[in-house]
Amino acid sequence: MSAAEAIRAELVGLVGLAHVAPADDMRLLQDATEARRLPARADAWVRPGTPQEVAAVMAWCYENEVPLTPRGGGTGLAGGAVPLEGGVLLSLDRLTSVFALEPQWWRMHVGAGLSTAHVRRLASENGLLFPPDPGAMEQSQIGGNVATNAGGPHAFKYGVTGRWVSGLEVVLPPGRVVTLGGPLRKDVAGLDLTSLMVGSEGTLGIVTAVWLRLTPAPAARLPVAAAYRDVAAGVAAIESVLASGVVPAAIEFLDAGALAAARDVLPLALPREVGFLVLAECDGDASAVEFERGEVTEALAAGAVALHSPSDRESIAELWRWRAGISAAVAAQRGGKLSEDIAVPLERLREAIEGVVEIGERLGIPSCSFGHAGDGNLHAAFAFDPGSEVELRVAREGAHAVFALALELGGSVSGEHGVGSLKRDFVSRQLDPSLLELQRNIKRTIDPKGLLNPGKKL
Amino acid sequence: MSAAEAIRAELVGLVGLAHVAPADDMRLLQDATEARRLPARADAWVRPGTPQEVAAVMAWCYENEVPLTPRGGGTGLAGGAVPLEGGVLLSLDRLTSVFALEPQWWRMHVGAGLSTAHVRRLASENGLLFPPDPGAMEQSQIGGNVATNAGGPHAFKYGVTGRWVSGLEVVLPPGRVVTLGGPLRKDVAGLDLTSLMVGSEGTLGIVTAVWLRLTPAPAARLPVAAAYRDVAAGVAAIESVLASGVVPAAIEFLDAGALAAARDVLPLALPREVGFLVLAECDGDASAVEFERGEVTEALAAGAVALHSPSDRESIAELWRWRAGISAAVAAQRGGKLSEDIAVPLERLREAIEGVVEIGERLGIPSCSFGHAGDGNLHAAFAFDPGSEVELRVAREGAHAVFALALELGGSVSGEHGVGSLKRDFVSRQLDPSLLELQRNIKRTIDPKGLLNPGKKL
């Protein structure tokens, strides 16, 4: 019996034969960064059915010094759920209970394995909104969104995932189930361990259930798309929106390269000279939203070469479906893409967008950016042929140059995708060494053997 | 030379003669809990003028094992800034620089000693809003608000202080100045140490500067006050507001006792049988806010015996001035009050409000509650004669019974005032022992000598 077989035999006793398997399917070992060919490997794949089973698996790993990598929907963009040191890969996908759905109190309590889209539908069916809307929400799980503090277009108005989390059930080393917070809307009785867990990418504990806050669904949402000749004109228009007195729900952008990749399916005809697109949306009461879109449209109009303000439900849905497809369209150009997610102070947005283009030109590889302009959050992408080792290497170089650019502009190497295994070296350039040491000390305090998601985040 | 004199002599070398004094003024040693007569004492009072001086003082304390208690505006309601173990009392009141006021980017960067009201005025003068509005904002300092994660009436819509903090400058043991976060709107490059510091009440570090997020000021705000015969009718009306589809900016309440204390100055005549008041407010665009107040008024009307919906600026201001004066009016009944701040899940609001009354009746002492109904956050008050040791003792007993009530209802012993020195015993009943131990381990990791604000929070 191999070592891996021995591990699986032990785990069968904890979660049952049906829920232990070899981890030999590459789809399981990789996440959305599979084009980067991370050296993934695990000895066993387990799918516990309860938090107590998660705790039992963790306790066994702790006892036997076996690495443990938690996995949600596998949609990560930083290699955070890719097991790099063998051991146990633990999926949360069986934890899909809806423990409480209480629209009258604007909240729900659900298992970590529920998909984000499912959470949003449950809210929506009850007249409520769970605002975070990361790109892969049909596949991503709410526990993974908490672990990465995922964002999305409407984070501009509504904030990222953590803002909607009032409590967590977490399994902490060496294998105990604890509850942090709960359904309360306010609570300062202890240190904010809930926020410490949010975004910790499974390095401190494994999220097994979540208390979520909800808000009444806006009665109406009205987008406006505005096209510009270049980055300078588009970014100036975004600044005008910020001065308009209105808080749009979303302020998205596409640069010329992203537009070129996604232009064929864009549900509006654009003049040939367009090199930048802003997509903003207002939401709220029916009367307010008309007024607000008017204000935002007026702000965007200066310098625009085209404006598109659909009002019927189908056209609006079509515009957002197109927005959701941009990432795939960019990848389709050459079959693969590296996509890096940086955040910069708003006043450096133009430099960041132009800098990504310059990096691609310098390296001779197609580069572009798109994303959440209002939050200064760019998805910088390098398209490459996944069959070419050389192109992959150049794309990696491009990604590294983008990280360096973010730091040069006073920004962060990750706005919403997390650090995973791909950005660790750059985090150590971003953060003060004493703060890195402090984070490692906190990690050691909680996970003294360093077995939880090793090689990630810290 | 006494030990205290020796300490002061050392500190003079660090911050200058003008900024070191004996800590013998009781106004300085106490906060808003002075009626509870905490045994406050300190050997020296220092007022550093820079973060570097704060770091030098901390380094000296660490070297010499001297306790260090940071102090903001001294408006705390949990004894958090009251030095209990001697040593150095450090005021942040000289750190009032406005490093950056950038309305175009919806943010500012200010020293910790700036008053909360000043922060709000700076925002307001630039068409923006810093939403947190704790009661004592003219005296409270923004650093203290961060340290306690202060709330206020409008936290229902806008959230508490932490939601508006994107970065902190903090002095950490053994005396170094570090920066957590900054002006970025999104950043997941490390563990969320900013949130860990927010609400840690000076037990992990001393906040010296803050990056704050702002939002465009709403064009209009319209309140509505609704009066009910009893708690049951009022709480049912609040539930209707939550079902209305509108997000009010604030949903406040006063029970019969609080109303009786504040009735003489209430700017509206109420029928004699009124025993509960709800004060809600909507804000936003001029058109939206009219609509929204209409919806909220309709929800509140069922069961109400009186409604008051002022629309002119002066009447609105008068209503909120009255709200701000309730705490003092309750205290004025017998000269002193103990006020405890608990939070309960919204569905337990009625039980909590009725429970506070029952506790007062049982103990034979005037009790009442008021506060932030929409957040399930009650300020439960016991009025007593500050000259009577017996009454103080009974009031303390009442406060303890209120904490027990909060826990029984699945709530927290602190919604927004913090734990300080007054609620520590109850926190240990609220939180799982393993989580308390985890918090203490994190505290030890950051402050291994346990010198920072000893006897507080943890």
Interface residues (C-beta under 8 A of the other chain):
Chain A: Q104 W105 W106 G127 T148 N149 G151 A155 G159 V160 G162 R163 L172 R176 V178 T179 L180 G182 P183 L184 R185 K186 D187 V188 A189 G190 L191 D192 L193 S195 L196 V198 G199 S200 L204 T215 P216 A217 A219 E239 L242 A243 S244 G245 V246 V247 G284 D285 S287 A288 F291 E292 A343 V344 P345 L346 E347 H372 G374 D375 G376 N377 G410 G411 S412 V413 S414 G415 E416 H417 G418 V419 K423 V427 Q430 L431 D432 S434 L435 L436 L438 Q439 N441 I442 K443 T445 I446 K457 L458
Chain B: Q104 W105 W106 G127 T148 N149 G151 A155 G159 V160 G162 R163 L172 R176 V178 T179 L180 G182 P183 L184 R185 K186 D187 V188 A189 G190 L191 D192 L193 S195 L196 V198 G199 S200 L204 T215 P216 A217 A219 E239 L242 A243 S244 G245 V246 V247 G284 D285 S287 A288 F291 E292 A343 V344 P345 L346 E347 H372 G374 D375 G376 N377 G410 G411 S412 V413 S414 G415 E416 H417 G418 V419 K423 V427 Q430 L431 D432 S434 L435 L436 L438 Q439 N441 I442 K443 T445 I446 K457 L458
